[in-house]
């Protein structure tokens, strides 16, 4: 109820509600009034009238002027009617006195739950709130359409009535703006790197059979921390062919201006055509440090080759596995059958505490666990065959032997995959001993007198050797740059793998790492002389056709400085091996020893940052490929790339393991 203007007098009574910060109390013979300090309107100020009507007026008044509403947080929230539904909530409904409004706050990960937050100086900002909403959608992978969901609108209206929920198209534009800003930041970061960049190339697909290419940069930063950034998520055209893949990759490299910083390419699949890598090499400057045979430039994912070998084993054991699944289903088909089976297990002295379980065919480790448990009940299943005529899935003794051997194979692959996926800092040095162990076991499996098992082992070994021939030098070099192993680990495994020809293979590795080191030493000399590209350790190629001394720097280094430069590597190899312990951090070691090995540390940074595996930590045992969800696959290509890349860039791990905005 609004009244005419009167003279303002000082208030004589202490006013406790924060609402009175926005009103002056006016006393008159016929009553008391409250004058709004923002619009000079008068309302009843009697103590019997309360403050609800004043609060309601402020919401209307402040909304027009976009003034601070945080001080209206005063009343305690009462329990809402449990029967209230969305259908009886009106968006035009004025705030009730049992509701409060909370402004957008910056998330502080260290803030305790019981800490009191002061809202006195908070100010509502529509633009900032819209930006925070877009960042939330990006960070957590929420669908853009959530802003149009009724439940979301109700929640926001009750939380902050002043926030204007924007349409789907507007929030998409805001997300694209965030992507553009973050992309510039990542671009600047990569351009200032002194080390090299390794690129992982991952193939994705969708339920609609669309194909995507994901490019991820891996590198070790100036503080010797392993980093990775998704650079591109490209939607491949339906007419795309594999020979066009090199052009797509090159366009992305040039877009980020990192083509001359590239050290290694890691592909998901060893079956990727070598021509793709060859075409990329042709497009990139050859005047930079990489081994002449290009082995460090072309790497295959270790996790992928292991999964491919596992699939060969599971396919070979398919019929036996189906019988085991049928046996488990029969035992668990009724309580009577289960009870009979348990009695048989006790009679044949089986004391296993594990229960029979069926596997999930899309996760191969679950098949291993099913086989492992079934083998513990092998004698019980054999006895069940004699006592139950309805049991029709019985295995022969030979089939049980096959299952036992292949389960042993799978155990090795489960353990190694756990090592790969469980490593929080997967530097390249961790892979060599695990891969060598696989190599040695495959050699032994091929010696099996059982024709079925030996032929399977030969098939797996053939696939493994294609991977080994391409990646063994890169794996060995990374192991050498681990001060706990150096050349000794290569010698230890190569004598087991190659036997009488081991010394020749060891020399190949030794020559390879010296060749790479010498290339870095030459680059270091050219950097000192100011002839390298800014922000990198790469030599620049001169375009001056009149310069007749282009090769002089290299000649000078080889004839007068090679001994000094080589001593950096020799000194490292000749010094005692660092003691092995579980607390060892190889990146911290190289950070501390960089002054002692200035050139070798440059090489170590690039080699150790090479992604030797592209396993997904969330699903390392998945039998399928990387699959995009239907929500993301329905977006247009530019928006899809922006949301996926920006999510990766915004994601920061806080001390308590939660992802935060800032």
N, C-alpha and C positions, 0 to 999 in steps of 0.2 A: 504494500500500500504506500504510494508515493504522496507526499504532502508538499505544500508551498514552501518557498525559501524563507528562512528566519535567521536571526543573528546567532552566530556561533559563540558559545560560552565554554569555559574550561570544564572538563569533566571532573567531578568530585569523588567519583568512586573508582577504585582500582579495577581495571579491566583485564581479565586473565586470558581470554581467548585471543589467538593470533589474528582472528578476523578484525579485531579492533585496531590492528596496525594500518588498516585501510579505511577507517572511519573516524570521524570526530563526533563526540556525543554533544548534543544540543539540548538544553533544558528550557522548558517554557511552562507557563502557568498551567496549561492544560495537558502537559505530558512531557515525554522525553523522546528525542529523535536522534537518528544516526545519519551523519552526512558523509557520503562517499567522497574521499579525497581525490578521486580520479575524474568523476563526472559531476560532482556537487549535487547529486540526487539525494533526497532525504527519504529515509524509511523509519519505521518504528524502532526506537531505541530503548524501550522499556525492558526492564530486567525480566518481566513476565513473558516477553515475546521471544526470548532465546536468541540464538544466532543463526538458525537454519536459513531464515529468509535473507539474512545478510550474506551468507555464503552463496546462496543461489543467485543473488544479484551480482556478486563478484564474478561468478562463473560467466555470466552473460557479458558483464562489463569488461572483464579482463580478456575475454575471447576476442572482442572487437579490437583491443589495443595490443594483444599478444604480450601482456605483462606477465610477470612471474606469478605462478600459482602455487609454488611449493609450500608457502606458509599456511596454506589451507589444510595441511595435514595436522589435524589436532584430535579429531574424534576417534575413539576406538572402534575397530570394525566389529560388528555383531555377526553372529552366525546367521547365514542366509537360509531361507526356507529350502529344505532339501528337495521339495517337490517342484521348485522353480525350473522351467524349461526355456529353451531358446525361443520358443514360439511366442512367449508372452513378454519378451524383452523388447522395448522400443529404443531405437537409437536416438530418438529425440527426447528421451526421458531425462529430466533434470537429475543431477547427482543427489542421492539421498544422504541423510546425515550419518548413516552408518557406513558410508563408503569413504575411501580416501584416495588421493591421487598421488602417484609417485613419478617423479621426473626421471628421464633417462640418465643413468649413471655409468661412469666408466668402470669396467670390471677390474677389480684388483684381486689377483689370485691369492695373495697372502692375507686377505682380510678374514678375520675370524667370524664364525657364524653369529656369535653373541655380541659383536661389535656394533655400537650405536652409530648410525650414519646421520650426519648433520645435513639437513636439507635447506637451511635458511638461505644459503647463497646460491642455490641451484636455480637454473633458469631454463625453461622449456625452449627447445629449438627444433622447429619442424624439419628444417633441412638436415640438421645433424641426426635427428631421429630416423629420417628416411635413409640416410647413409648407413647408419648402424643396422637398420633392417636389411638393407641390401648385403652388407658384409655378413650378417648372420645367415642369410640364404646361401651365400657363396660358401662360407666356412663349413656349414653342416650339410650341404647338398640338398637343401629343401627345394621343392618345386617352386618355380616362379608364381604359379597360380595360387599359392597359399594365401596371397594377399586378397584374394577374392572369395576365400572360404568364409562362410557365415560365422563359424566358431572363432576364427581368428579375429574377425571384425568385432565381435562381442567382447572378446578378451581385451583387445586394445582399447575399445571404448571405455570399458570399466577401469582399465589401468591408467589411461591418460586420455580423457575426453577431448583434449585439445589437439591430439594427433589426427591428422587427416590421412586416412588410408588411401594410398595411391593405386591406380589400376596396374594390372599386370605389365602393360607396355611401358609404363613409366619406371617401374622398378627394374625392368630389363635394361633400360637406358642407363640407370644409375649403376647397375652391375657392370655394364660395359665401360663406364667412366672409371670405375674402380680398377678394372682390368687394365685400361690404358695407363693409368697412373702407376700401377704396380709393375707393368711391363717396362716402363721407362726406368724404374728403380732397378729391376733385375738386369736390364741392358747395361746400365752404368756400372753395376757390380761386376758383371762379366768382362766389360771392357777394361777394368782396372786390375784384373787378375794378372799376377806375374807368372803364374804357372799355366799349364795346359789344361784343356777341357776334354773329357771323355764323353762320348755320346752313346747312350743305350737306345736301341731301336726296338720298340715293342709293337706287335700287331694286336689289334682289338677287333671285336665283331659285335653285332647286335642280334637280337632274335629275328630281326627282319633281314638278316644276312648281309647287312651293310658292313663295310670294312673301314677301319680307321688306323692311322699311323700315329703313335705316340713317341715323341723324342724327348729324352731326359738327359740333361747335362749333369755329369758327375765330376767333382773336382775337390781338391784340398785347398782350403783358403789360407790366408796369410797367418792365421793363428793355428795352423795345422789341425783343422777340424774338417772331417769328411762331410761334404755338402752335396745336395742334389736338387735340381730344379726342373720341373716340367716346362719345356720351352714351347712345344707345339702339340696340338691334338688335331690332326688333319683328317678330314673326311675324304676317303678315296672315292673317286668317281667309279661308277659301275663298269665303265669301259676301261678301267685301269688295268694295266698289265704289269708283271713283275719287273720288266726291263725299264719301266717308267719310274720305278721306286727311287733310283739314284737321282733323278731330276727333282723329285719331291724333297728328298733329303737335302740336296744342294741348295734349293730355294730357301729352305728353313735356315741352313747354315749362313747363307749370305744375308738373310733378313736380320739375323742376330750378330752378324759381322764376326763370326767365330771360325770361319772356314780355315783361316791360317793359324788358329790356335788348337786345332783338333789333334789329339794324340792317338785315340783309339776309338773304334766303332764296335759296339757289342750288339750282336743280333740274337734274337730269340732262338732262331732255328739254324742248325748247321746246314740245312738244305738250301739256304739262301744262295742264289746264283753268285759265283765269284765275280762275274762280270759287273755286278752292281758295285762291289767294292772297287774294282778296277776303274770303272768310270768315274767314281768319286775321287780316286787318287789322281786321275788325269786332270781333274778340274782344280785340284788343290796344289799349291806351290810345293815343289819337290825340294826346295832349298831350306829344309828344316830337319831337326833331329828325329829320325825314326830309323829303325833297322832296315837295311837295304832290301831284305826279302819281304818286308811288310807285315811280318807276323804280329807285331805289336799293334798294328793298325786294324787288324781284323780278328775279332774275338767272338766266340759263341758262348751262350749262356750255359754254365755248368749245370744249373738246375734243370734246364730243358733237356740236355742230353741224358741226364739221369732218369727223368720222367719218360723219355722215349725208350730207354732200355727197360724200365719197369713195365711199360706197356707191352713190350715183346714178351717178357716173362709171363705176364698175366694172360696174354692171348694164347701162349703155348699151353698154359694150365687151365684153359677155359672149361673144358669138359669136366675135369676133376673138380674144379671150383664149383661148378653147377651141382655136382653130386654132393659136395659138402654142404652147400646151401639147402639142398633137398633133405639131407640128413638132419640138419638143425631144425628145419621147418617141421619135419615129422616128429622129432622128439618134443618140440614145443607145441604140437597140435592139440594136446589135451593134458590135463593134470595126471590122468592115469598113465599115459605114455611117459611123461616127464618123471613120475614116481618110479616107474619100472626102470627107466634109464639110470636114475640115481642109485637104485639098488644094485644094478649091474656094475656101475662105476665103483661102488664100495667093495663088491665081491672081487673085482680085479685090481684092488689096491690103488685106486686113483684118488689122491688126496687134494686135487686142485681146488682152489677157492674161487676160480674164475667160472663165470657162467657162460653158457653158449649164447652167442649173439650173432645176428646177421649183419652183413656189411652194408655200407652205402656205396654202391658202384661208382659214384662220381668222386669218391675220395679213396685213393688206392691204399692209404695206410690203414683204413678200416678193413679192407680185404686182408691185409697182412695180419691184423689182430684177430680176425675171424679164423684164419687158417692156423695161427699160432695156438689159439684156444682149442680148436677142433683136434689138433694133433695131440694135445694133452689127454684127450678122451679117445684116442685111437683104439685102444684095446676094448673100451666099452662099446664103441660102434661095431667092432668086429664081433663081439659077443652078442650084441643085439641082433645081428644078422642071423645068428643061429637060433635065437630064441623067439624071434618075431617074424612070421612069414609075410606080414604086410609091409615090412620095411623093405623098400625097393630101390633105395639110393646108395646101397652099400658100395664101398670102394674095394678094389683089389689091393693086395699087398704092394704091388708095383706102383699103383697109383698113390698109395700112402707114402711110398718112398719118394716119388716125384714131388708130392706136396711138401714133404719134409725138406728136401733139398732147395726147392724154389723159395720156400718160406725163409730159409737161411739167407738166400740172395736178397730177398726183400728186407730182411732185418738190417743188412748193411746199408741199403739205400735209405731206409727210414732214419737210421742214426745220422747219416751224412746230411740228409735234407734238414734234419733238426739243427745240425750245426750251422748250416747255411742260413736258415730262416731265423734262428735264435740269436744270431750275432747282431748286436746293436750298432756295431761299427765295422761293417764288412769290407775291410781293406783287402787288397788283392792277395796279400801274403797268406791268408788263412786257407786258401783253396788247394794249394799244391799238395800237402800231405794227404788230404782227403781224396783227391783225384788219383794220386799215386796208389793209394790203398785199393781203389776200385780197379785200377789197371792190374795190380798184382793178383787180386782175387779172380778177375776174368781169365787171366793166364792159367790159374789153378783149376778153375771150373772147366776149362776146355779139355783138361786131362781126364775128365770123368770117364770111366769105362762104360757108362750107360750111354747108348747112342742118342737117346732122346735129350738127355741133359747136355751132352757134349755139343750136339748140333745147335741147341738153344744158346749155349755159351758162345759158340763161334759167331752166331748171328749178332749177339749183343756186343761181342768184342769188335766185330767189323764196324759197327756203328760208332763204338767208342773210339776206335783208332782214327776215324775221320776227324773227330773232334780233337784228339790228342795231337795229330799232325799239324793242326792249325793253331792250337793254343798252348802247347807244352812249353815253348820258349818263353812266352809271356808269363805263364805260371811259375816257371823256374826262376826267372829274373826277380819276380816279386818275392819269392822265398829267399833268394840271396840277399835282398835288401832288408830282411829281417835279421837283426844283429844276434838273435838267439840261434840262427841256423847257418847263414852265409852259404858257402859252397858245400859244407858238410852234409846238409840235408839232401842236396841234389845227388851227391856221391852215394849216400846211404840208399836212396830209392833206386837210382839208376843201376846200381850193381844187382839189385833184385829183379829189375824189369828187363835189363838188356844182357846181363851175364857177361860173356866174353867180349862183347862190343861196347861195354859201358864206358870205357875210357874215351872212345871216339865221340860218343854222345855227350859226355861231360865237357869235352873240349869244344863242341859246338855251342854249348851254353856259355862257356867261359868266353869264347870269341864273340858271341852275340852281345853279351853285356858290356864287353870292352868296346865294341863297335858303337854301341849306343852311348856309352860314356864319352867316347872321343867326340861324338857329334855334339854333345852338350858342352864339352870343353871348348870346342871351336866357337860355339854360340856365345859362351861366356866371354871369350876373348873379344869377339865382335861387339858385344854389349859394352865392354869396358872401353872400346874404341869409338863408341857412339854410332855404330852402323847397324844397330838392331832396331826393330820396330818398337815404338813407345809402348810401355806397359806390358811387354812380353820378353821372353828370352829367345825370340826367334830372329834369325838374320833376315834383313830385307834384301830383296833382289833389285839390283840397280838396273834402270832402264837406259842408262847412258851408254850408247853403242860405242862411244869414243874411249871409254875406260878400258884400257888394255891390261889393267892389273886386277881384274875381277878375282882371279884365283890367288892373288898374292897373299891375302890374309890366311887362307888355308895352308898355303905353302910355308909361310912363316911359322905358323903354329906347329905344323908337322915336323919341321926341321930344327926348330929352336926351343919349342915349349912343350912338346908332346910328353917329354919325360916328367916335367913338373906337374902337368895336368893329370897324367896317368897315376901319379903317386897318390892322388886323392882316393882313387878306387883301390889301389894296391895297399895303401895304409889301412883302409877299412877291412880288407880281406885278411890282412896279416895280423891284425890285432885280435886278442882273445875273444871268443864267443861270449856274449852276454848270458848270464845264468837264466835258465827257464824258470818262470814262476807264473802263477795264474793271474797275478795283478799287473802283468806287463802291458803297457800301452805303447804300441809302436809309433804312433804319431807324436806322443809326448817325447819319446826317445829322440826322434829325428828333429823335433823342435829344439831340444836342448843341444844336440850335436851339430846343428847347422853351421855354426862358426868353424867347427873342426873340419867338416866336409862340405864346403860351400857349393861345389859343383855337383857332387854326388847327391846332396840333399835336393837340388833342383830336379834331378832325375827321379829320385825316390818319391818326391811329391806327385809326379805325373804317373809313375808306374803303380804306386800303391793306390792311387785314386781310380784306377781302371776297374769298372764293374765287371767282374768275372762271372757274375750270375745276376739274373733279373727276376729272381723268385719273388712272388708276392707274399709278404709276411703273413697276411690274413688267410691265405689259402695255398700253402706250399704243396699240398698233396692232391690238389684238384686234378682230375683227369682231363678236364676241358681247358679251353683257352680263356683269355680275358674277355669277359662279356659285359657290355654296356647295358645298364638298365633301361627300361622302356621310357622312363621320364626323360633321361638325358638323350636318348636316341631320337626322341620326337622333336628336339630343338633344332633350330636352323644351325648350319655348320659354324658360323662365326660366334653365335651365342654359346654353343656347346664348348668350343675351344676356350672362350673367355672364362666360363664358369669353372671348367676343369683346371685350367692353368692358374687362375686367380685363387682357387681353393688351396692349391699346393703352395702358392707364395704366401698366403695369409696365415697358413697353419704354423703356429709356433708352439713348441712344447714348453709348458711352464713347469715349475719345480714339483707340482703335485700331479703332473701327468695330464692336466686338462689343456685343451686347445683354447687359446684366448685371442681376442681381437688385437690387443696392443702388445 
